[in-house]
Amino acid sequence: MTFWAPNINIFRDPRWGRGQETPGEDPLLVGKYAVAYVRGIQGDSFEGGKLKNGNLKASACCKHYTAHDLDNWNGVTRYIFDAKVSRQDLADTYQPPFRACVEEGQASGIMCAYNRVNGVPSCADYDLLTLTARQQWGFQGYIASDCDAVGIIHDQQGYAKEPEDAVADVLKAGMDVNCGSYLRKYTKSAVAKKKVSEVDIDRALENLFTIRMRLRLFDGDPRKLEFGNIDPTGVCSQTHLNLALEAARSSIVLLKNDDALLPFLKTKTKSLAVIGPNANTSERFLGNYEGFPCNKITILEAIERYNISSTKYHQGCNFVNCTAASVYEAVEIAKQADYVILVVGLDQTSEREKHDRLDLGLPGFQENLVKSVAEAAKRPLVLVLLCGGPVDVSFAKENPKIGSILWAGYPGESGGIAVAETLFGDNNPGGKLPVTWYPKDFTKVPMTDMRMRADPSTGYPGRTYRFYNGPKVFEFGYGLSYTNYSYYFISVSRDNLLLSHENAIKKSSSARFVSVSDVGKESCDSMIFSAQVRVNNDGEMAGKHPVLLFVRSKNGGNNGRPWKQLVGFESVSLNAGKSAEVEFVVNPCEHFSYADVDGLMVIEEGTLYLIVGEEEHPVNVVF
């Protein structure tokens, strides 16, 4: 079986309809996700290197290669969009997840995207498919087009003069199979017109049949092979149900919790009002490209399992887009309850494949509903957000009558249970935001502008936490807990890094630097060091959360340098009053470098700071 996932495009713009499919905006995070996803699908171990004789359980396919993060915005579709991407941004933002997918994950498939990159259709780009993926990264697998992506090269983009030219362009570039009918219709005539040779066709067939062999499709009765006993009954096994619940629990992010409003005390909560268009539906949990859930339990139904004396519900809006709100009815219910839970957000009518958002606010009259209910409630209310992309909830963040905010994303079939458990303290939220939450004014930035770096001369603010210099609603990596954690650097095995490559030292207007390629792999490996961090749970509740290690430069944000960037993350579970030590492996050539204007990864001389929580530790890079 070939499995056309994961989607590992960077969540560059908060309006992207398919951002909900991706792990976030940070290239290192997305790359780590890609590697784990691919290894799991293909039957490898978590650490890798355990595939038997190269055989695959299933074939994973990393998509959409590359710089693909616009579906349909202001009349610009993914089919015709030409992504203008600098070599600098390509090198340290758009390409790293795909490189990790190939080099570390050993993915057996890549899907080339609809869009063009700097004028060339992705599926017809020899540099991307052959020179980079196959020759530079060592990719050994098949390359598929996105569905009908070959046809649009002629039919919509006008890049190819004839259908046969489109066929020739993609086969010569290194693509192997077309999702669609264009190759079936026009390959024979392309050969007859001498636009493509049989050598290119043979290469494609070899790549395709090699994957089929690795899947053991020619090894006899599949029921007698290693994975021949997998059947649908395993989908809803208790192990898988437990995993779905754990994933939902871990992904919930607590964005606000004034005066420790949450968790509710089960014995002292006598009445609840549950209001909102996302409160009594489980359909919202699934996002897009969803499967069939084993169980369907809404947030309201999960709350009712806690046997609160009185729980009253009102939908609040006619639909999630809330073109009409029943404010009076919702307010009357809220007035009668000890506590109010409002469940709002987005759904697939607002964000999905082929549909990007035009604004970053809550849809329709949702914000008015929230404000009206908050004003009427006896106590500050709890706001629960279901949405894939970020929304500007500054009004709620700043309103003292809204005490708590939970973001649950699209949490899967167990989302209702996980949210209810979080409300009542059976789950201590520990999730961190994988994307920056921007204010509504960010929509003034054209979604078609692919630049990552800020441009102060024009007021362009940049994108993602690494380069964005504007106001934020919430930052990447933000997330609260019902307990309090503190962090301390125990030891850093290197405080000084000596790069003794005199012939490789170059100068810019502000600093000296060396290219990572000039340093070389042996020297890079010799500089790897460890940073040990002690994590204390200083509160009164057990909790689990990821510890994030960043690095920043004192010159961050200048001349194309990131403000800061992620070095690693480790999940820690701690009982109240307990501590643990976490070790991070730091590779300066990877974690301290950034791309220059030519797309070369460079390391600057100077002081860098490792950051965890509020703690910093300096590391000096010396030439």
C-alpha positions in Angstrom: 0.0 0.0 0.0 1.2 3.5 -0.8 0.1 6.2 1.7 0.3 9.7 0.4 1.2 11.4 3.6 2.6 13.3 5.5 1.9 16.9 4.6 5.1 18.6 5.7 4.7 22.0 4.2 5.5 24.9 6.5 2.4 26.6 8.0 3.7 29.9 6.7 0.5 31.9 6.6 -2.3 31.6 9.2 -5.0 31.8 6.5 -3.9 28.6 4.7 -6.8 26.2 4.6 -4.6 23.1 4.8 -2.5 24.3 7.6 -4.6 22.1 9.9 -2.9 19.1 8.2 0.7 20.2 9.1 2.6 20.0 12.4 3.4 23.8 12.4 5.6 26.6 11.3 9.0 25.6 12.5 11.2 23.7 10.0 13.0 21.6 12.7 9.6 20.6 14.3 8.1 19.7 10.9 11.2 17.7 10.0 11.1 15.7 13.2 7.4 15.0 12.7 8.1 13.9 9.1 10.8 11.5 10.2 8.7 9.9 12.9 5.6 9.7 10.6 7.5 8.1 7.8 9.3 5.6 10.0 6.0 4.6 11.6 4.2 4.1 8.3 7.0 2.2 6.6 7.4 -0.2 9.5 10.7 1.2 10.8 11.6 1.7 14.5 11.2 5.2 16.1 15.0 5.5 16.1 15.3 4.2 12.5 17.5 1.6 10.8 15.3 -1.4 11.5 13.7 -2.0 8.1 14.4 -5.7 7.2 16.1 -5.9 3.8 14.6 -2.7 2.8 11.0 -4.2 2.9 8.2 -1.8 3.7 5.0 -2.2 5.7 3.6 0.6 3.6 5.1 3.4 1.5 5.0 6.9 2.9 5.0 9.9 0.6 6.2 13.3 1.8 4.2 16.2 0.2 3.9 18.8 -1.3 7.3 19.4 -2.7 8.0 22.4 -2.4 7.0 25.9 -1.1 3.4 24.9 -1.3 1.1 26.7 1.2 -1.6 28.5 -0.7 -4.8 26.8 -2.0 -7.3 29.5 -3.1 -6.8 33.0 -1.9 -8.3 36.2 -3.5 -8.7 34.4 -6.8 -5.2 33.0 -6.8 -5.3 29.2 -6.9 -2.6 26.6 -6.2 -2.9 25.5 -9.8 -1.5 28.7 -11.3 0.4 30.2 -8.3 4.1 31.0 -9.0 5.8 31.0 -5.6 8.7 33.5 -5.7 11.1 32.1 -3.2 14.6 33.3 -2.4 17.5 30.8 -2.2 17.9 31.9 1.4 14.3 31.1 2.4 14.4 27.9 0.3 17.5 26.7 2.2 16.5 27.3 5.8 12.7 27.2 5.7 11.0 25.4 2.9 13.4 22.6 2.1 14.6 21.3 5.5 11.5 19.2 6.3 11.8 17.4 2.9 15.5 16.9 3.4 14.9 15.3 6.8 12.1 13.2 5.4 14.5 11.7 2.8 17.8 11.6 4.6 16.6 10.6 8.1 13.2 9.2 7.5 14.2 7.3 4.3 10.8 8.0 2.7 10.1 5.9 -0.3 7.8 8.5 -1.9 7.7 12.3 -2.7 4.8 14.2 -4.1 5.6 17.2 -6.3 3.2 20.1 -5.9 0.9 22.0 -8.2 2.5 25.4 -7.9 5.5 26.7 -9.7 8.6 27.8 -7.9 10.3 30.8 -9.4 8.6 30.1 -12.7 9.1 26.4 -13.0 6.3 23.9 -12.2 7.4 21.7 -9.3 6.8 18.5 -11.1 8.9 19.7 -14.1 11.8 21.0 -12.1 14.9 18.9 -12.8 16.8 20.8 -10.1 14.3 20.0 -7.4 13.5 16.4 -8.3 16.8 15.1 -9.6 19.7 17.3 -8.6 18.4 18.0 -5.1 16.2 15.1 -4.0 17.9 12.2 -5.8 21.5 13.4 -6.1 22.1 15.7 -3.2 19.8 14.0 -0.6 20.1 10.4 -1.9 16.4 9.8 -2.4 15.6 6.3 -3.5 12.0 6.0 -4.3 9.2 7.2 -6.6 8.1 10.7 -7.3 4.3 11.2 -7.9 2.5 14.3 -9.1 -0.3 15.8 -7.1 -3.5 14.9 -8.8 -3.7 16.3 -12.4 -0.6 18.4 -11.7 0.9 17.3 -15.0 -2.2 18.5 -17.0 -2.2 21.9 -15.5 1.3 22.5 -16.7 -0.2 22.8 -20.2 -3.9 23.4 -19.6 -3.7 26.2 -16.9 -0.2 27.4 -16.5 0.7 27.4 -20.2 4.2 26.4 -19.3 4.2 23.6 -21.9 3.1 24.4 -25.5 1.6 21.0 -26.1 0.3 18.2 -23.9 3.3 16.1 -25.0 5.6 18.8 -23.9 4.1 18.6 -20.4 4.7 14.8 -20.3 8.3 15.3 -21.5 9.0 18.0 -19.0 8.0 16.0 -16.0 9.6 12.7 -17.0 12.9 14.4 -17.9 12.8 16.2 -14.6 12.5 13.0 -12.7 8.8 12.5 -11.9 7.7 8.8 -12.1 3.9 8.6 -11.9 1.0 11.0 -12.5 -2.0 11.0 -10.3 -4.4 11.5 -13.2 -4.7 10.5 -16.8 -2.3 12.8 -18.6 0.6 10.4 -18.9 -1.8 7.6 -20.0 -3.2 9.9 -22.7 -0.1 11.5 -24.1 3.1 9.5 -23.3 2.8 7.4 -26.4 2.4 10.4 -28.7 5.2 12.2 -26.8 7.5 9.3 -27.7 6.3 9.3 -31.3 7.1 13.0 -31.5 10.5 12.4 -30.0 9.8 14.7 -27.1 10.7 12.0 -24.6 12.8 8.9 -24.8 12.1 5.4 -23.6 15.1 5.8 -21.2 13.1 8.2 -19.2 10.1 5.9 -19.2 12.2 2.9 -18.2 13.7 4.9 -15.2 10.2 5.8 -14.0 9.1 2.1 -14.3 12.1 1.0 -12.4 11.4 3.4 -9.5 7.8 2.3 -9.4 8.4 -1.4 -9.5 11.2 -1.2 -7.0 8.7 0.2 -4.5 6.2 -2.6 -5.3 9.0 -5.1 -4.7 9.9 -3.5 -1.4 6.2 -3.8 -0.5 6.6 -7.6 -1.3 3.7 -7.5 -3.8 5.5 -10.2 -5.9 6.3 -12.5 -3.0 3.3 -14.8 -3.1 0.1 -14.9 -1.0 0.1 -11.7 1.0 -1.8 -13.4 3.8 1.3 -15.5 4.5 3.7 -12.5 4.6 4.8 -10.5 7.6 2.0 -7.9 7.5 -0.6 -10.2 6.0 -2.7 -10.5 9.1 -3.6 -6.8 9.4 -7.3 -6.3 8.9 -9.9 -3.6 9.7 -10.7 -5.1 13.1 -7.5 -3.6 14.5 -8.5 0.0 13.7 -10.8 0.3 16.7 -8.7 -1.7 19.1 -8.4 -0.5 22.7 -4.7 0.3 22.1 -5.7 2.6 19.3 -8.5 4.2 21.2 -6.2 4.9 24.1 -3.7 6.4 21.7 -6.3 8.7 20.2 -7.3 9.9 23.6 -3.7 10.5 24.7 -3.0 12.4 21.5 -6.1 14.6 22.1 -5.1 15.2 25.8 -1.5 16.1 24.9 -2.5 18.6 22.1 -4.8 20.8 24.2 -3.2 24.2 24.8 -4.2 26.4 27.8 -4.0 30.0 26.6 -5.4 31.8 29.6 -6.4 30.9 33.1 -6.9 33.9 35.3 -7.2 33.3 39.0 -7.0 29.5 38.4 -10.5 29.4 37.1 -9.8 25.9 35.7 -10.0 23.2 36.6 -13.6 23.1 37.9 -14.0 21.5 41.2 -16.3 18.5 40.6 -17.8 18.5 44.0 -18.5 22.3 44.1 -19.8 22.8 40.5 -23.6 22.6 40.7 -24.7 24.1 37.4 -23.2 24.6 34.0 -24.2 26.4 30.8 -22.6 24.9 27.7 -23.1 27.2 24.7 -21.8 27.4 21.2 -22.0 25.9 17.7 -19.1 23.5 18.4 -20.3 22.2 21.7 -22.6 19.4 20.6 -21.0 18.0 17.5 -18.2 15.5 17.0 -17.9 16.2 13.3 -15.7 19.2 14.0 -13.0 17.1 15.7 -11.9 15.3 12.5 -10.6 18.2 10.3 -10.1 17.2 6.7 -8.7 14.0 5.1 -10.5 12.3 8.0 -11.3 8.7 8.5 -14.4 7.1 10.1 -14.4 7.5 13.9 -14.8 4.5 16.1 -16.8 6.5 18.6 -18.6 9.8 18.5 -18.7 11.8 21.7 -19.3 15.5 21.7 -17.9 17.9 24.3 -21.4 18.4 25.7 -21.9 14.6 26.1 -18.5 14.2 27.7 -19.3 17.0 30.2 -22.6 15.4 31.1 -20.7 12.2 32.1 -19.5 14.2 35.1 -23.1 14.2 36.5 -23.2 17.9 37.3 -26.6 18.6 39.0 -27.7 20.9 36.2 -26.2 21.2 32.7 -28.0 23.3 30.1 -27.1 23.7 26.5 -27.8 26.1 23.7 -26.2 26.1 20.2 -25.9 29.9 20.3 -25.5 30.2 16.5 -27.4 28.8 13.5 -24.2 27.3 12.1 -20.5 27.6 12.8 -20.2 30.5 10.4 -22.8 32.1 12.7 -24.7 34.2 10.3 -27.4 34.5 13.0 -26.8 34.3 16.7 -29.4 33.6 19.4 -27.8 36.0 21.9 -30.9 36.5 24.1 -31.5 32.8 24.6 -27.8 32.1 25.3 -27.6 35.0 27.8 -30.7 33.8 29.7 -29.1 30.3 30.1 -25.8 31.8 31.1 -27.4 33.9 33.9 -28.7 30.8 35.6 -25.5 28.8 35.7 -22.6 28.8 38.2 -20.1 28.5 35.3 -20.4 29.0 31.5 -18.4 27.1 28.8 -18.5 28.6 25.3 -17.4 26.3 22.5 -16.8 28.3 19.3 -14.2 28.4 16.5 -14.1 27.3 12.9 -14.9 24.2 10.7 -14.3 23.0 7.2 -16.6 25.7 5.7 -14.0 28.2 6.9 -10.7 26.4 6.3 -10.0 23.4 4.1 -8.3 22.2 0.9 -9.1 24.6 -1.9 -10.2 27.2 0.5 -8.0 29.7 2.4 -9.4 32.2 4.9 -9.6 35.9 4.1 -9.7 37.1 7.8 -8.4 35.9 11.2 -11.4 36.6 13.4 -14.1 34.3 14.6 -16.7 33.9 11.9 -20.0 35.8 11.8 -21.5 36.8 15.1 -19.4 34.5 17.2 -17.4 37.3 18.8 -20.6 39.2 19.7 -22.1 36.1 21.2 -19.0 35.5 23.4 -18.9 39.1 24.6 -22.7 39.2 25.4 -22.6 35.9 27.3 -19.4 36.9 29.2 -21.1 40.2 30.3 -24.1 38.3 31.6 -22.5 35.4 33.3 -22.1 35.3 37.1 -18.4 34.4 36.9 -15.7 34.7 34.2 -16.5 32.1 31.6 -14.4 29.4 29.8 -13.8 29.8 26.1 -13.0 26.6 24.1 -11.7 27.0 20.6 -11.9 24.4 17.9 -9.9 25.5 14.8 -7.0 24.3 12.7 -5.5 27.7 12.0 -5.0 30.5 14.5 -7.7 33.1 15.2 -7.4 36.6 16.7 -9.0 36.3 20.1 -7.4 39.4 21.5 -10.8 40.6 22.7 -11.1 37.4 24.9 -7.4 37.5 26.0 -7.9 41.0 27.4 -11.4 40.6 28.8 -11.4 39.9 32.6 -14.9 38.3 32.2 -13.4 35.6 30.1 -11.2 33.7 32.6 -9.9 30.8 30.6 -9.2 30.0 27.0 -8.5 26.5 25.7 -7.4 25.7 22.2 -8.2 22.1 21.1 -7.4 22.3 17.4 -9.2 19.6 15.6 -8.4 16.9 18.2 -9.8 13.7 16.6 -12.5 11.4 17.7 -11.5 11.6 21.4 -11.5 15.3 21.5 -14.8 15.6 23.4 -13.5 13.4 26.2 -10.1 15.2 26.3 -11.7 18.6 26.6 -14.1 17.5 29.4 -11.3 15.9 31.3 -9.3 19.1 31.0 -12.1 21.2 32.2 -12.5 19.1 35.3 -8.8 18.5 36.1 -8.5 14.8 35.0 -6.1 16.1 32.3 -3.6 18.8 33.0 -3.0 20.6 29.7 0.6 20.8 28.6 0.4 21.5 24.9 2.4 24.3 23.2 1.3 26.4 20.2 2.9 25.1 17.0 2.2 28.3 15.2 2.2 32.1 15.8 -1.2 33.6 16.4 -1.3 36.9 14.5 -3.7 39.9 15.0 -6.4 40.5 12.4 -4.3 43.3 10.7 -1.9 40.6 9.5 -4.3 40.0 6.6 -2.9 43.2 5.0 0.1 41.1 4.1 -0.6 39.4 0.7 -0.7 35.6 1.1 1.2 35.4 -2.1 4.3 37.0 -0.6 6.5 34.1 0.1 9.3 36.0 1.9 10.1 34.8 5.4 12.4 37.6 6.4 11.1 41.0 7.4 11.8 44.1 5.2 11.8 47.2 7.4 12.2 49.5 4.3 8.7 48.5 3.1 7.1 47.6 6.4 6.9 43.9 5.5 6.7 42.2 8.9 8.1 38.8 8.0 6.6 35.4 8.9 6.7 32.9 11.8 8.3 33.4 15.1 11.7 33.1 13.6 11.4 36.3 11.5 8.1 38.1 12.3 8.6 41.5 13.9 5.0 42.6 14.5 2.5 42.3 17.4 1.3 38.8 18.3 -1.8 37.5 20.0 0.1 34.4 21.2 3.6 33.2 20.4 4.9 30.0 19.0 5.6 27.6 21.8 3.2 29.3 24.2 1.1 27.3 26.6 0.1 27.3 30.2 -0.6 24.5 32.7 -2.5 23.9 35.9 0.9 23.6 37.6 4.0 25.7 37.6 7.3 24.6 36.0 10.8 26.0 36.4 13.9 25.3 34.4 17.7 25.5 35.1 20.7 24.7 33.1 22.7 22.1 35.0 25.5 21.8 32.6 26.5 22.7 29.0 29.4 20.6 27.9 30.8 23.5 25.7 30.8 27.2 26.5 33.2 28.0 23.7 33.3 26.7 20.1 36.5 27.2 18.2 36.1 27.1 14.4 39.7 27.0 13.2 39.1 27.4 9.5 41.1 30.5 8.7 40.9 30.0 4.9 37.1 29.7 5.1 36.4 32.8 7.2 34.4 35.4 5.4 33.2 38.9 6.4 29.9 40.7 6.0 29.1 44.3 7.0 28.3 43.2 10.6 30.1 40.0 11.4 32.5 37.2 10.4 31.2 33.8 9.4 32.0 30.5 7.9 30.0 28.3 5.6 28.9 24.9 7.1 30.0 23.2 3.9 33.5 24.6 4.4 33.6 23.3 8.0 32.9 19.8 6.8 31.0 16.9 8.3 33.9 15.6 10.4 34.4 19.0 12.1 30.7 19.5 12.5 30.4 16.1 14.3 33.3 16.9 16.6 31.5 20.1 17.8 28.3 18.4 18.9 27.7 18.9 22.6 25.0 18.4 25.2 23.0 20.7 27.3 21.4 19.3 30.5 18.3 21.0 31.9 16.6 20.4 35.3 12.8 20.7 35.1 10.9 21.2 38.4 7.2 20.8 38.9 6.7 23.5 41.5 2.9 23.2 41.6 0.4 20.9 43.2 -0.7 18.8 40.2 1.1 16.2 38.1 1.6 17.2 34.5 3.2 16.4 31.2 4.5 19.0 28.8 7.2 19.5 26.1 10.4 21.3 27.2 11.5 23.6 24.4 15.1 24.6 23.8 15.8 27.6 21.6 18.9 29.5 20.5 19.1 33.2 19.8 21.8 35.6 18.6 22.3 39.0 20.1 22.0 40.1 16.4 18.7 38.3 15.9 16.4 39.8 13.4 19.1 41.7 11.6 20.5 40.9 8.1 18.3 37.9 7.7 19.2 36.2 11.0 16.3 34.6 12.9 15.1 36.2 16.1 15.5 32.7 17.6 15.1 29.2 16.5 14.1 25.8 17.9 17.0 23.5 18.8 15.0 20.6 20.3 12.0 19.5 22.4 11.5 16.7 24.9 8.3 15.6 26.6 8.5 15.4 30.5 6.0 13.9 32.9 6.3 15.0 36.5 4.4 14.5 39.7 3.9 17.6 41.9 7.0 18.6 43.7 9.2 16.4 41.6 12.0 17.2 39.1 13.7 15.5 36.2 16.8 16.1 34.0 16.5 16.5 30.3 19.5 16.2 27.9 19.5 18.0 24.6 22.0 17.2 21.9 23.2 20.4 20.2 24.7 20.3 16.7 26.1 23.8 16.0 26.3 23.2 12.3 22.6 22.5 12.3 21.2 24.5 15.2 23.4 27.6 15.1 23.4 28.1 11.4 21.1 30.1 9.1 21.1 30.6 5.3 22.8 33.6 3.7 21.4 35.3 0.6 23.0 32.7 -1.6 21.3 29.8 0.2 24.5 28.7 1.9 24.2 27.7 5.6 26.6 29.8 7.7 27.7 30.1 11.3 28.5 33.6 12.6 31.2 34.5 15.1 29.9 35.9 18.4 27.8 34.9 21.4 24.7 32.8 21.1 22.3 32.1 23.9 20.6 28.8 24.6 17.1 29.5 26.0 14.7 27.3 28.0 11.8 29.0 29.7 13.2 32.2 31.2 16.7 30.8 31.5 19.6 31.6 29.2 23.1 30.2 28.8 25.8 31.8 26.6 27.8 29.9 24.1 30.7 31.7 22.4 31.5 31.0 18.7 35.2 31.9 18.2 37.2 31.9 14.9 
